[in-house]
Amino acid sequence: MDVTLPLDQMTISEKLRAIEEIWEDLSRSSNDVPSPAWHADVLRARDERTKNGSAKYVDWAEAKKDIRDSVK
């Protein structure tokens, strides 16, 4: 199926909502979505940063709010 969105006519908020809807759909069948090998490296590096205190995890709802607020 070929889907075309009018990206040049969409607001940032609309684009983020479209991304969110696609991500939610992919998440429902996450076992079918292959992860690239480099994801494990990234996850290990992030885990190390949280362990040494140079980074912290943020609740997804809070992260989305921060992103939305930063693009207004």
C-alpha positions in Angstrom: 0.0 0.0 0.0 1.3 3.4 -0.9 0.5 6.2 1.6 1.5 9.8 1.0 1.1 12.4 3.7 1.1 16.1 2.9 4.1 16.7 5.0 4.7 20.2 3.7 1.2 21.2 4.8 1.2 19.5 8.2 2.1 21.2 11.5 4.8 19.8 13.7 2.1 18.7 16.1 0.3 16.8 13.3 3.6 15.2 12.2 4.4 14.1 15.7 0.9 12.7 16.1 1.3 10.7 12.9 4.7 9.3 14.1 3.0 8.4 17.4 0.2 6.5 15.7 2.6 4.6 13.5 4.8 3.8 16.5 1.8 2.6 18.5 0.7 0.3 15.7 4.2 -1.1 15.3 4.4 -1.7 19.1 1.3 -3.9 19.0 3.3 -6.4 16.9 6.7 -5.6 18.2 7.9 -9.2 18.0 7.5 -9.0 14.2 9.7 -5.9 14.0 13.4 -6.8 13.7 16.0 -4.9 15.6 19.2 -4.0 13.9 22.3 -5.4 15.6 23.6 -2.0 16.6 20.6 -1.5 18.9 22.3 -3.8 21.4 25.4 -1.6 21.4 23.3 1.5 22.0 21.4 -0.1 24.8 24.6 -1.2 26.5 26.1 2.3 26.2 22.9 3.9 27.6 22.8 1.4 30.5 26.4 2.2 31.3 25.6 5.9 31.4 22.7 5.4 33.8 24.9 3.3 36.0 27.6 5.9 36.2 25.1 8.7 36.8 25.8 10.7 33.6 22.3 10.0 32.2 18.9 9.1 33.6 15.7 7.5 32.2 12.7 9.7 31.7 9.1 8.6 31.6 7.9 8.4 28.0 4.9 10.7 28.6 7.3 13.3 30.1 9.7 12.9 27.2 7.0 13.4 24.7 5.8 16.5 26.5 9.4 17.9 26.5 9.6 17.3 22.8 6.3 18.9 22.1 7.2 21.9 24.3 10.5 22.3 22.5 9.0 22.6 19.1 6.2 25.1 19.9 
